[in-house]
Amino acid sequence: MNTNRDERSPAIFGAARVRPRVPNELAPAELRHVGDVYSAWRIAAAQSGEALQAWLQAEPDFGGTRYVAYRAALDREESAARDLQRLWLRAQRGTSASSAAR
C-alpha cells in the first residue's frame, strides 16, 4: 500500500472542488472594488452639481474661474462614470459566462 499521497489529492485539500474562475468573472475583492468605484462616481457627480451651481450663481468677475472649476469637476465625473461602466460591463459578462458554465 502506497502511503505517499499526491499533493493534489482530495484527501489533502478536502473533498470539495473549487470551480475555476471564468474569464472576466469578478472575484469578491473586485466586487467590493465596484462598490468603491460607484461611490467615487456618486461623489464626483455631487461635486460637479455643486460646481455647476457655484458657476451659475457666481458674480460676473468670478464666472470664468467658476466655469473652469465646473468643467474640471465634470471631467472627473465623466472619468468616474467610465470607470464604473467598464467594471459593470465586466461584471455582466462574468455573470453571463459563469451562468453558462454551470
Buried (B, 14 or more C-beta within 10 A) or exposed (E): EEEEEEEEEEEEEEEEEEEEEBEBBBEEEEEEBBEEBBEBBEEBBEBBBEBBEBBEEBEEEEEEEBBEBBBEBBEBBBEBBEBBEEBEEBBEBBBEBBEEEE
